[in-house]
């Protein structure tokens, strides 16, 4: 049976981390809110938020429906899918490490988002532009390099990377955290082309993970397809040149 | 062997969610950065961040050291400790649900923190006061009630709460998410006494979880001890009256 992914239909956003895992594994799934068939569309997603009989309701999207199971929180969804899609190692401690990396990616994503929404999600970017400019300066100078240095250190210290064509964050083969780091790099290159180019000069291993994922056959096919939504100024990563320094 | 908790020694912060779990379970642990003995103190914690030989380094504290394992990210630590401390159910799907709730608490915590730091952590609150006032208004009016309503719904829909003395977020007995929700309520009552009182009027079940945890024998002993650091204006939850509306 297909997995059902529920997420906003016009942005990559947090849903993209799930899409990439499903696509890289070649798993059958329905991107529900983007569908036009019966039981599809945004309304089908919203029904879960309004369903008073759902014992374990999602707080927000993305959420995954797998049979009777409804699972929200991007990192939790990936932790659930990881073993099922062959995108994480077998041991508890390897899975926990992968998840720990994913949670740190989630923290970074939140900060990348808050650059253009420092005063909250209730206001448009245009209504918090001076504040965004101030927050962006700290993001470019401190936060972006700090997070990237940590990812770089992890790849460098992964003993399984010696002699492999492309490095990985964990273990000797593709995992969902590699896919997520790819997405972070792609998002930064779109939103902060100047600041990220500068940061990536110090993180060649991070760029190598990105390149490896991009060259992955199923990922490449996905990126070239219409299923990949283009970056835009509605998502997490937004290109506002004034925020790029 | 004792668990080692590494966290800033003068604040509750994110470390408190771990402390509460260890305390409620009566587990042996050392709060390393607060210690004055050999191999303790903040320097002992910082050593992990600077250790180039650590294959799986923490990005930030809190982190837990269990023998050779070093585990960071509050929610991941609780997921690891949960089964070991008897603070979560046995099935994969129950553990995932507990973790999903914990991740949503983590999201809320981040928002509660950003109320007084909307422009980032590199500036003092005093340097971002007008921005904090604007962000606080949205937090009080939208975000706080929205998150609390979700927690309330979860407790209401937990089928195991019928007839029990104190309700729980999941299952029929205390879990680490109950402890974390307790901490959220306590933090809100300290930081936003007016706004939270208003919000809690609509969430009696959330208050009942808080009361149940507070009455728990080991938790009560902990709260009365010197091990419980008092709330202060260095942590996540800060009482700045002007932000309380």
Interface residues (C-beta under 8 A of the other chain):
Chain A: X54 X55 X56 X57 X59 X69 X71 X72 X73 X75 X76 X79 X80 X93 X96 X97 X99 X100 X103 X104 X107 X110 X114 X118 X119 X120 X121 X122 X123 X131 X134 X135 X138 X139 X142 X143 X147 X150 X153 X154 X157 X158 X159
Chain B: X54 X55 X56 X57 X59 X69 X71 X72 X73 X75 X76 X79 X80 X93 X96 X97 X99 X100 X103 X104 X107 X110 X114 X118 X119 X120 X121 X122 X123 X131 X134 X135 X138 X139 X142 X143 X147 X150 X153 X154 X157 X158 X159
